[in-house]
Structure formats: C-alpha cells, structure tokens
Amino acid sequence: MSTDAQQGDDLEERVTNFLRRNFPQIQMHGGSAAIQDIDRESGEVTIALGGACSGCGISPMTIQAIKSRMVKEIPEIETVNAHTGMDGGGGDMGGGMSPSFPGETVDDDGEDDEGPEAPF
C-alpha cells in the first residue's frame, strides 16, 4: 500500500471517528452521518446526514457545528460541505425548509400567520 493511500485511509478514519465522537446525538435520535466524498488535495469533505436528520428542525445547527468543529480538529480539512436529504444535496443550508415563526409570514388570506392552532 502506498503512503498516500495510507494517509488517505487515515484521514477518512479520523473524519469517521470525529463524527462518532462529537455527534452521538445524531445516532441517538435515529439519524446518521456518512462521508460522501473526501478531496485530499483541496481539503474538502462532503458529509450527508440521513435518517431522522432529514426534515429535523435542528439539523441546520448540527450541520453548522460539524462544519466549524471539523476544520478545527482535523488540520487537513479546510472545507466541509454537509447536507440532509431535505436540501437537495447542495451542500449549503440554503435549501429545504427554513424555520419560520408566528407573525413572520403571511398566510393565504393576506393576514399574519399566527402559527398552528391548538387542537382544543
């Protein structure tokens, strides 16, 4: 095995261990995190969150935490792209559903959306 292949395998293993070690709540809540691609030359990693992460309201925060912490802990990594199935796989948090709060949006009749009504 060449030295480059050994270093590459080591980098993939460190990224996998980073995800397991730093984000056990992903698995505890029925989600998953998988490496889709590692470009060793550019230092770019693409991570896909799946399972319960798709559609989860806090997955954008999880993605941001992965992005900021991975580049600090693994020096070879310069850029992290992470996405869930909800954002079309674009790598940014711009796709998919974004959170909204009562009063921020307008409903179909042109009035402020006051959020969901209680069932009672």
DRENKENU-581042 format. One record per residue: residue number from 1; residue in one letter; x, y, z of N, C-alpha, C in turn. Coordinates in nm, 3 decimals. Atoms other than C-alpha are relative to their C-alpha. Example, Ala and Ser with C-alpha at 12.3 -4.5 7.8 and 13.67 -1.06 7.14 Angstrom:
2
{seq:1 type:A n.px:0.089 n.py:-0.119 n.pz:0.000 ca.px:1.230 ca.py:-0.450 ca.pz:0.780 c.px:0.090 c.py:0.120 c.pz:0.000}
{seq:2 type:S n.px:-0.082 n.py:-0.119 n.pz:-0.006 ca.px:1.367 ca.py:-0.106 ca.pz:0.714 c.px:-0.077 c.py:0.109 c.pz:0.073}
END
This chain:
120
{seq:1 type:M n.px:0.085 n.py:-0.117 n.pz:0.000 ca.px:0.000 ca.py:0.000 ca.pz:0.000 c.px:0.090 c.py:0.123 c.pz:0.000}
{seq:2 type:S n.px:-0.082 n.py:-0.120 n.pz:0.007 ca.px:0.135 ca.py:0.341 ca.pz:-0.090 c.px:-0.021 c.py:0.088 c.pz:0.121}
{seq:3 type:T n.px:0.010 n.py:-0.093 n.pz:-0.113 ca.px:0.198 ca.py:0.614 ca.pz:0.164 c.px:-0.122 c.py:0.089 c.pz:-0.015}
{seq:4 type:D n.px:0.116 n.py:-0.085 n.pz:0.024 ca.px:-0.070 ca.py:0.835 ca.pz:0.000 c.px:-0.129 c.py:-0.073 c.pz:0.037}
{seq:5 type:A n.px:0.120 n.py:0.077 n.pz:-0.032 ca.px:-0.329 ca.py:0.557 ca.pz:0.032 c.px:-0.013 c.py:-0.017 c.pz:0.150}
{seq:6 type:Q n.px:0.006 n.py:0.012 n.pz:-0.146 ca.px:-0.235 ca.py:0.504 ca.pz:0.397 c.px:-0.045 c.py:0.130 c.pz:0.063}
{seq:7 type:Q n.px:0.040 n.py:-0.129 n.pz:-0.056 ca.px:-0.267 ca.py:0.876 ca.pz:0.469 c.px:-0.146 c.py:0.028 c.pz:-0.030}
{seq:8 type:G n.px:0.139 n.py:-0.022 n.pz:0.036 ca.px:-0.597 ca.py:0.888 ca.pz:0.282 c.px:-0.094 c.py:-0.081 c.pz:0.087}
{seq:9 type:D n.px:0.081 n.py:0.084 n.pz:-0.086 ca.px:-0.737 ca.py:0.596 ca.pz:0.477 c.px:-0.002 c.py:0.055 c.pz:0.142}
{seq:10 type:D n.px:-0.009 n.py:-0.059 n.pz:-0.133 ca.px:-0.616 ca.py:0.759 ca.pz:0.797 c.px:-0.090 c.py:0.123 c.pz:0.010}
{seq:11 type:L n.px:0.084 n.py:-0.119 n.pz:-0.002 ca.px:-0.793 ca.py:1.085 ca.pz:0.705 c.px:-0.148 c.py:-0.038 c.pz:0.005}
{seq:12 type:E n.px:0.139 n.py:0.045 n.pz:-0.001 ca.px:-1.119 ca.py:0.904 ca.pz:0.631 c.px:-0.037 c.py:-0.056 c.pz:0.137}
{seq:13 type:E n.px:0.024 n.py:0.057 n.pz:-0.133 ca.px:-1.089 ca.py:0.715 ca.pz:0.960 c.px:-0.015 c.py:0.111 c.pz:0.105}
{seq:14 type:R n.px:0.009 n.py:-0.111 n.pz:-0.097 ca.px:-1.029 ca.py:1.040 ca.pz:1.152 c.px:-0.130 c.py:0.079 c.pz:-0.017}
{seq:15 type:V n.px:0.128 n.py:-0.069 n.pz:0.022 ca.px:-1.333 ca.py:1.204 ca.pz:0.990 c.px:-0.115 c.py:-0.084 c.pz:0.058}
{seq:16 type:T n.px:0.102 n.py:0.091 n.pz:-0.054 ca.px:-1.547 ca.py:0.899 ca.pz:1.076 c.px:0.000 c.py:0.003 c.pz:0.152}
{seq:17 type:N n.px:-0.011 n.py:-0.004 n.pz:-0.146 ca.px:-1.418 ca.py:0.898 ca.pz:1.434 c.px:-0.047 c.py:0.134 c.pz:0.056}
{seq:18 type:F n.px:0.047 n.py:-0.132 n.pz:-0.041 ca.px:-1.481 ca.py:1.273 ca.pz:1.460 c.px:-0.152 c.py:0.001 c.pz:0.009}
{seq:19 type:L n.px:0.147 n.py:0.001 n.pz:0.001 ca.px:-1.847 ca.py:1.222 ca.pz:1.365 c.px:-0.055 c.py:-0.086 c.pz:0.113}
{seq:20 type:R n.px:0.047 n.py:0.089 n.pz:-0.109 ca.px:-1.891 ca.py:0.930 ca.pz:1.608 c.px:0.022 c.py:0.063 c.pz:0.137}
{seq:21 type:R n.px:-0.038 n.py:-0.054 n.pz:-0.130 ca.px:-1.715 ca.py:1.105 ca.pz:1.894 c.px:-0.075 c.py:0.129 c.pz:0.035}
{seq:22 type:N n.px:0.056 n.py:-0.132 n.pz:-0.028 ca.px:-1.863 ca.py:1.453 ca.pz:1.860 c.px:-0.151 c.py:0.010 c.pz:-0.015}
{seq:23 type:F n.px:0.143 n.py:-0.014 n.pz:0.025 ca.px:-2.217 ca.py:1.383 ca.pz:1.749 c.px:-0.077 c.py:-0.130 c.pz:0.025}
{seq:24 type:P n.px:0.075 n.py:0.123 n.pz:-0.028 ca.px:-2.356 ca.py:1.074 ca.pz:1.923 c.px:-0.150 c.py:0.024 c.pz:0.001}
{seq:25 type:Q n.px:0.143 n.py:-0.029 n.pz:-0.002 ca.px:-2.692 ca.py:1.251 ca.pz:1.949 c.px:-0.064 c.py:-0.023 c.pz:-0.138}
{seq:26 type:I n.px:0.053 n.py:0.029 n.pz:0.133 ca.px:-2.730 ca.py:1.208 ca.pz:1.572 c.px:-0.053 c.py:-0.144 c.pz:-0.001}
{seq:27 type:Q n.px:0.042 n.py:0.139 n.pz:-0.003 ca.px:-2.744 ca.py:0.832 ca.pz:1.621 c.px:-0.108 c.py:-0.025 c.pz:0.105}
{seq:28 type:M n.px:0.098 n.py:0.021 n.pz:-0.107 ca.px:-2.939 ca.py:0.850 ca.pz:1.948 c.px:-0.140 c.py:0.044 c.pz:-0.043}
{seq:29 type:H n.px:0.130 n.py:-0.049 n.pz:0.046 ca.px:-3.218 ca.py:1.038 ca.pz:1.765 c.px:-0.041 c.py:-0.061 c.pz:-0.133}
{seq:30 type:G n.px:0.041 n.py:0.071 n.pz:0.120 ca.px:-3.235 ca.py:0.797 ca.pz:1.473 c.px:0.059 c.py:0.054 c.pz:-0.129}
{seq:31 type:G n.px:-0.063 n.py:-0.055 n.pz:0.119 ca.px:-3.013 ca.py:0.990 ca.pz:1.235 c.px:0.129 c.py:-0.072 c.pz:-0.032}
{seq:32 type:S n.px:-0.127 n.py:0.058 n.pz:0.040 ca.px:-2.698 ca.py:0.900 ca.pz:1.053 c.px:0.085 c.py:0.108 c.pz:-0.067}
{seq:33 type:A n.px:-0.093 n.py:-0.090 n.pz:0.067 ca.px:-2.391 ca.py:1.080 ca.pz:0.922 c.px:0.098 c.py:-0.085 c.pz:-0.077}
{seq:34 type:A n.px:-0.089 n.py:0.080 n.pz:0.083 ca.px:-2.188 ca.py:0.944 ca.pz:0.633 c.px:0.086 c.py:0.091 c.pz:-0.086}
{seq:35 type:I n.px:-0.090 n.py:-0.071 n.pz:0.089 ca.px:-1.889 ca.py:1.063 ca.pz:0.438 c.px:-0.040 c.py:-0.032 c.pz:-0.143}
{seq:36 type:Q n.px:0.029 n.py:0.023 n.pz:0.141 ca.px:-1.985 ca.py:1.112 ca.pz:0.075 c.px:0.125 c.py:0.013 c.pz:-0.085}
{seq:37 type:D n.px:-0.120 n.py:-0.022 n.pz:0.080 ca.px:-1.654 ca.py:1.242 ca.pz:-0.054 c.px:0.107 c.py:0.068 c.pz:0.083}
{seq:38 type:I n.px:-0.115 n.py:-0.070 n.pz:-0.058 ca.px:-1.308 ca.py:1.345 ca.pz:0.061 c.px:0.094 c.py:0.033 c.pz:-0.114}
{seq:39 type:D n.px:-0.098 n.py:-0.045 n.pz:0.098 ca.px:-1.090 ca.py:1.551 ca.pz:-0.170 c.px:0.124 c.py:0.039 c.pz:0.077}
{seq:40 type:R n.px:-0.120 n.py:-0.021 n.pz:-0.081 ca.px:-0.749 ca.py:1.523 ca.pz:-0.009 c.px:0.085 c.py:0.117 c.pz:-0.049}
{seq:41 type:E n.px:-0.080 n.py:-0.109 n.pz:0.056 ca.px:-0.586 ca.py:1.774 ca.pz:-0.244 c.px:-0.052 c.py:0.137 c.pz:0.044}
{seq:42 type:S n.px:0.058 n.py:-0.130 n.pz:-0.036 ca.px:-0.828 ca.py:2.058 ca.pz:-0.167 c.px:-0.036 c.py:0.008 c.pz:0.148}
{seq:43 type:G n.px:0.038 n.py:0.002 n.pz:-0.140 ca.px:-0.903 ca.py:1.950 ca.pz:0.191 c.px:-0.150 c.py:0.014 c.pz:0.020}
{seq:44 type:E n.px:0.146 n.py:-0.014 n.pz:-0.004 ca.px:-1.276 ca.py:1.933 ca.pz:0.117 c.px:-0.066 c.py:-0.133 c.pz:0.030}
{seq:45 type:V n.px:0.075 n.py:0.119 n.pz:-0.040 ca.px:-1.512 ca.py:1.684 ca.pz:0.281 c.px:-0.148 c.py:0.027 c.pz:-0.021}
{seq:46 type:T n.px:0.145 n.py:-0.010 n.pz:0.014 ca.px:-1.877 ca.py:1.622 ca.pz:0.195 c.px:-0.063 c.py:-0.106 c.pz:0.089}
{seq:47 type:I n.px:0.068 n.py:0.085 n.pz:-0.096 ca.px:-2.098 ca.py:1.476 ca.pz:0.468 c.px:-0.150 c.py:0.003 c.pz:-0.030}
{seq:48 type:A n.px:0.145 n.py:0.008 n.pz:0.017 ca.px:-2.458 ca.py:1.356 ca.pz:0.429 c.px:-0.062 c.py:-0.045 c.pz:0.132}
{seq:49 type:L n.px:0.078 n.py:0.040 n.pz:-0.117 ca.px:-2.694 ca.py:1.347 ca.pz:0.726 c.px:-0.128 c.py:-0.063 c.pz:-0.051}
{seq:50 type:G n.px:0.119 n.py:0.071 n.pz:0.046 ca.px:-2.975 ca.py:1.097 ca.pz:0.683 c.px:-0.085 c.py:-0.046 c.pz:0.115}
{seq:51 type:G n.px:0.092 n.py:0.051 n.pz:-0.101 ca.px:-3.244 ca.py:0.910 ca.pz:0.867 c.px:-0.086 c.py:0.111 c.pz:0.056}
{seq:52 type:A n.px:0.084 n.py:-0.100 n.pz:-0.065 ca.px:-3.422 ca.py:1.129 ca.pz:1.119 c.px:0.052 c.py:0.142 c.pz:-0.018}
{seq:53 type:C n.px:-0.055 n.py:-0.134 n.pz:0.024 ca.px:-3.191 ca.py:1.421 ca.pz:1.030 c.px:-0.072 c.py:0.071 c.pz:-0.114}
{seq:54 type:S n.px:0.073 n.py:-0.059 n.pz:0.111 ca.px:-3.385 ca.py:1.472 ca.pz:0.707 c.px:-0.132 c.py:0.054 c.pz:0.053}
{seq:55 type:G n.px:0.121 n.py:-0.064 n.pz:-0.047 ca.px:-3.653 ca.py:1.719 ca.pz:0.799 c.px:0.004 c.py:0.044 c.pz:0.145}
{seq:56 type:C n.px:-0.011 n.py:-0.039 n.pz:-0.140 ca.px:-3.531 ca.py:1.771 ca.pz:1.155 c.px:0.024 c.py:0.151 c.pz:0.009}
{seq:57 type:G n.px:-0.011 n.py:-0.144 n.pz:-0.016 ca.px:-3.564 ca.py:2.131 ca.pz:1.269 c.px:0.135 c.py:0.048 c.pz:0.048}
{seq:58 type:I n.px:-0.130 n.py:-0.047 n.pz:-0.049 ca.px:-3.224 ca.py:2.140 ca.pz:1.434 c.px:0.116 c.py:-0.050 c.pz:-0.086}
{seq:59 type:S n.px:-0.110 n.py:0.047 n.pz:0.085 ca.px:-3.028 ca.py:1.975 ca.pz:1.151 c.px:0.086 c.py:0.114 c.pz:-0.054}
{seq:60 type:P n.px:-0.090 n.py:-0.109 n.pz:0.042 ca.px:-2.907 ca.py:2.318 ca.pz:1.026 c.px:0.103 c.py:0.036 c.pz:0.107}
{seq:61 type:M n.px:-0.095 n.py:-0.028 n.pz:-0.108 ca.px:-2.747 ca.py:2.374 ca.pz:1.368 c.px:0.104 c.py:-0.112 c.pz:0.010}
{seq:62 type:T n.px:-0.092 n.py:0.113 n.pz:-0.003 ca.px:-2.594 ca.py:2.026 ca.pz:1.362 c.px:0.101 c.py:0.014 c.pz:-0.114}
{seq:63 type:I n.px:-0.088 n.py:-0.019 n.pz:0.115 ca.px:-2.453 ca.py:2.095 ca.pz:1.015 c.px:0.102 c.py:0.110 c.pz:0.028}
{seq:64 type:Q n.px:-0.092 n.py:-0.109 n.pz:-0.031 ca.px:-2.305 ca.py:2.425 ca.pz:1.131 c.px:0.105 c.py:-0.042 c.pz:0.102}
{seq:65 type:A n.px:-0.095 n.py:0.049 n.pz:-0.101 ca.px:-2.145 ca.py:2.257 ca.pz:1.432 c.px:0.103 c.py:-0.093 c.pz:-0.063}
{seq:66 type:I n.px:-0.093 n.py:0.090 n.pz:0.069 ca.px:-1.993 ca.py:1.986 ca.pz:1.210 c.px:0.100 c.py:0.083 c.pz:-0.079}
{seq:67 type:K n.px:-0.088 n.py:-0.082 n.pz:0.085 ca.px:-1.855 ca.py:2.249 ca.pz:0.972 c.px:0.105 c.py:0.074 c.pz:0.082}
{seq:68 type:S n.px:-0.095 n.py:-0.083 n.pz:-0.076 ca.px:-1.698 ca.py:2.467 ca.pz:1.238 c.px:0.099 c.py:-0.084 c.pz:0.081}
{seq:69 type:R n.px:-0.088 n.py:0.079 n.pz:-0.087 ca.px:-1.556 ca.py:2.192 ca.pz:1.461 c.px:0.095 c.py:-0.090 c.pz:-0.077}
{seq:70 type:M n.px:-0.085 n.py:0.093 n.pz:0.073 ca.px:-1.421 ca.py:1.956 ca.pz:1.197 c.px:0.126 c.py:0.069 c.pz:-0.054}
{seq:71 type:V n.px:-0.118 n.py:-0.069 n.pz:0.053 ca.px:-1.191 ca.py:2.216 ca.pz:1.039 c.px:0.098 c.py:0.038 c.pz:0.111}
{seq:72 type:K n.px:-0.088 n.py:-0.030 n.pz:-0.113 ca.px:-1.055 ca.py:2.297 ca.pz:1.385 c.px:0.072 c.py:-0.125 c.pz:0.050}
{seq:73 type:E n.px:-0.058 n.py:0.122 n.pz:-0.056 ca.px:-0.992 ca.py:1.937 ca.pz:1.490 c.px:0.083 c.py:-0.083 c.pz:-0.097}
{seq:74 type:I n.px:-0.074 n.py:0.078 n.pz:0.099 ca.px:-0.861 ca.py:1.789 ca.pz:1.165 c.px:0.068 c.py:0.099 c.pz:-0.094}
{seq:75 type:P n.px:-0.070 n.py:-0.106 n.pz:0.071 ca.px:-0.593 ca.py:2.018 ca.pz:1.020 c.px:-0.002 c.py:-0.012 c.pz:-0.153}
{seq:76 type:E n.px:0.002 n.py:0.017 n.pz:0.146 ca.px:-0.605 ca.py:1.868 ca.pz:0.668 c.px:-0.131 c.py:0.045 c.pz:-0.064}
{seq:77 type:I n.px:0.132 n.py:-0.039 n.pz:0.052 ca.px:-0.972 ca.py:1.963 ca.pz:0.633 c.px:-0.012 c.py:0.151 c.pz:0.001}
{seq:78 type:E n.px:0.017 n.py:-0.145 n.pz:0.013 ca.px:-1.029 ca.py:2.315 ca.pz:0.503 c.px:-0.145 c.py:0.040 c.pz:-0.022}
{seq:79 type:T n.px:0.139 n.py:-0.031 n.pz:0.031 ca.px:-1.390 ca.py:2.299 ca.pz:0.384 c.px:-0.085 c.py:-0.123 c.pz:0.027}
{seq:80 type:V n.px:0.094 n.py:0.109 n.pz:-0.023 ca.px:-1.684 ca.py:2.089 ca.pz:0.497 c.px:-0.133 c.py:0.037 c.pz:-0.064}
{seq:81 type:N n.px:0.134 n.py:-0.014 n.pz:0.058 ca.px:-1.999 ca.py:2.054 ca.pz:0.289 c.px:-0.085 c.py:-0.107 c.pz:0.067}
{seq:82 type:A n.px:0.089 n.py:0.097 n.pz:-0.066 ca.px:-2.284 ca.py:1.891 ca.pz:0.477 c.px:-0.143 c.py:0.033 c.pz:-0.038}
{seq:83 type:H n.px:0.140 n.py:-0.021 n.pz:0.038 ca.px:-2.647 ca.py:1.841 ca.pz:0.386 c.px:-0.085 c.py:-0.117 c.pz:0.048}
{seq:84 type:T n.px:0.097 n.py:0.105 n.pz:-0.027 ca.px:-2.959 ca.py:1.643 ca.pz:0.461 c.px:-0.076 c.py:-0.026 c.pz:-0.129}
{seq:85 type:G n.px:0.082 n.py:0.028 n.pz:0.117 ca.px:-3.200 ca.py:1.490 ca.pz:0.215 c.px:-0.099 c.py:0.111 c.pz:-0.030}
{seq:86 type:M n.px:0.099 n.py:-0.105 n.pz:0.019 ca.px:-3.426 ca.py:1.792 ca.pz:0.262 c.px:0.052 c.py:0.117 c.pz:-0.083}
{seq:87 type:D n.px:-0.050 n.py:-0.119 n.pz:0.069 ca.px:-3.195 ca.py:2.046 ca.pz:0.099 c.px:0.049 c.py:-0.028 c.pz:-0.141}
{seq:88 type:G n.px:-0.037 n.py:0.031 n.pz:0.137 ca.px:-3.142 ca.py:1.872 ca.pz:-0.232 c.px:0.146 c.py:-0.035 c.pz:-0.017}
{seq:89 type:G n.px:-0.139 n.py:0.041 n.pz:0.010 ca.px:-2.780 ca.py:1.785 ca.pz:-0.151 c.px:0.092 c.py:0.109 c.pz:-0.050}
{seq:90 type:G n.px:-0.080 n.py:-0.109 n.pz:0.051 ca.px:-2.647 ca.py:2.127 ca.pz:-0.243 c.px:0.121 c.py:0.031 c.pz:0.084}
{seq:91 type:G n.px:-0.116 n.py:-0.025 n.pz:-0.083 ca.px:-2.405 ca.py:2.133 ca.pz:0.046 c.px:-0.013 c.py:0.121 c.pz:0.089}
{seq:92 type:D n.px:0.022 n.py:-0.117 n.pz:-0.085 ca.px:-2.537 ca.py:2.455 ca.pz:0.195 c.px:-0.129 c.py:-0.017 c.pz:0.076}
{seq:93 type:M n.px:0.123 n.py:0.007 n.pz:-0.075 ca.px:-2.810 ca.py:2.519 ca.pz:0.442 c.px:-0.111 c.py:0.076 c.pz:-0.070}
{seq:94 type:G n.px:0.098 n.py:-0.083 n.pz:0.067 ca.px:-2.997 ca.py:2.733 ca.pz:0.186 c.px:-0.119 c.py:-0.075 c.pz:-0.053}
{seq:95 type:G n.px:0.111 n.py:0.072 n.pz:0.057 ca.px:-3.218 ca.py:2.455 ca.pz:0.052 c.px:-0.090 c.py:-0.056 c.pz:0.107}
{seq:96 type:G n.px:0.091 n.py:0.062 n.pz:-0.093 ca.px:-3.503 ca.py:2.268 ca.pz:0.207 c.px:-0.090 c.py:0.100 c.pz:0.069}
{seq:97 type:M n.px:0.091 n.py:-0.086 n.pz:-0.073 ca.px:-3.740 ca.py:2.413 ca.pz:0.458 c.px:0.077 c.py:0.082 c.pz:0.100}
{seq:98 type:S n.px:-0.063 n.py:-0.083 n.pz:-0.101 ca.px:-3.633 ca.py:2.706 ca.pz:0.667 c.px:-0.102 c.py:0.026 c.pz:0.109}
{seq:99 type:P n.px:0.095 n.py:-0.021 n.pz:-0.108 ca.px:-3.784 ca.py:2.769 ca.pz:1.007 c.px:-0.067 c.py:0.136 c.pz:-0.012}
{seq:100 type:S n.px:0.070 n.py:-0.128 n.pz:-0.008 ca.px:-4.046 ca.py:3.039 ca.pz:1.045 c.px:-0.071 c.py:0.005 c.pz:0.134}
{seq:101 type:F n.px:0.060 n.py:-0.021 n.pz:-0.129 ca.px:-4.210 ca.py:3.182 ca.pz:1.349 c.px:-0.129 c.py:0.078 c.pz:-0.017}
{seq:102 type:P n.px:0.125 n.py:-0.072 n.pz:0.013 ca.px:-4.563 ca.py:3.314 ca.pz:1.409 c.px:0.024 c.py:0.150 c.pz:-0.014}
{seq:103 type:G n.px:-0.012 n.py:-0.143 n.pz:0.023 ca.px:-4.603 ca.py:3.667 ca.pz:1.276 c.px:0.103 c.py:0.036 c.pz:-0.105}
{seq:104 type:E n.px:-0.102 n.py:-0.027 n.pz:0.102 ca.px:-4.309 ca.py:3.636 ca.pz:1.033 c.px:-0.052 c.py:-0.019 c.pz:-0.140}
{seq:105 type:T n.px:0.049 n.py:0.032 n.pz:0.133 ca.px:-4.510 ca.py:3.501 ca.pz:0.743 c.px:-0.144 c.py:0.044 c.pz:-0.014}
{seq:106 type:V n.px:0.137 n.py:-0.038 n.pz:0.031 ca.px:-4.837 ca.py:3.586 ca.pz:0.573 c.px:-0.068 c.py:-0.123 c.pz:-0.056}
{seq:107 type:D n.px:0.068 n.py:0.119 n.pz:0.051 ca.px:-5.097 ca.py:3.315 ca.pz:0.515 c.px:-0.077 c.py:0.033 c.pz:-0.128}
{seq:108 type:D n.px:0.066 n.py:-0.012 n.pz:0.129 ca.px:-5.319 ca.py:3.264 ca.pz:0.207 c.px:-0.097 c.py:0.116 c.pz:-0.010}
{seq:109 type:D n.px:0.095 n.py:-0.110 n.pz:0.007 ca.px:-5.573 ca.py:3.532 ca.pz:0.301 c.px:0.065 c.py:0.137 c.pz:0.025}
{seq:110 type:G n.px:-0.071 n.py:-0.127 n.pz:-0.010 ca.px:-5.304 ca.py:3.802 ca.pz:0.337 c.px:0.021 c.py:0.050 c.pz:0.142}
{seq:111 type:E n.px:-0.017 n.py:-0.042 n.pz:-0.139 ca.px:-5.306 ca.py:3.815 ca.pz:0.718 c.px:0.123 c.py:-0.069 c.pz:0.060}
{seq:112 type:D n.px:-0.115 n.py:0.061 n.pz:-0.067 ca.px:-5.016 ca.py:3.745 ca.pz:0.952 c.px:-0.033 c.py:-0.141 c.pz:0.043}
{seq:113 type:D n.px:0.013 n.py:0.138 n.pz:-0.042 ca.px:-4.970 ca.py:3.376 ca.pz:1.013 c.px:0.029 c.py:-0.007 c.pz:0.149}
{seq:114 type:E n.px:-0.017 n.py:0.007 n.pz:-0.145 ca.px:-5.018 ca.py:3.321 ca.pz:1.385 c.px:0.046 c.py:-0.138 c.pz:0.044}
{seq:115 type:G n.px:-0.047 n.py:0.133 n.pz:-0.037 ca.px:-4.886 ca.py:2.967 ca.pz:1.373 c.px:-0.114 c.py:-0.098 c.pz:0.010}
{seq:116 type:P n.px:0.105 n.py:0.103 n.pz:-0.008 ca.px:-5.076 ca.py:2.644 ca.pz:1.431 c.px:-0.096 c.py:0.029 c.pz:0.115}
{seq:117 type:E n.px:0.100 n.py:-0.016 n.pz:-0.105 ca.px:-5.396 ca.py:2.647 ca.pz:1.630 c.px:0.002 c.py:-0.122 c.pz:0.091}
{seq:118 type:A n.px:0.007 n.py:0.111 n.pz:-0.094 ca.px:-5.428 ca.py:2.437 ca.pz:1.943 c.px:-0.120 c.py:-0.087 c.pz:-0.033}
{seq:119 type:P n.px:0.108 n.py:0.090 n.pz:0.037 ca.px:-5.646 ca.py:2.128 ca.pz:1.894 c.px:-0.117 c.py:0.000 c.pz:0.098}
{seq:120 type:F n.px:0.111 n.py:-0.003 n.pz:-0.096 ca.px:-5.881 ca.py:2.225 ca.pz:2.177 c.px:-0.064 c.py:0.134 c.pz:0.004}
END
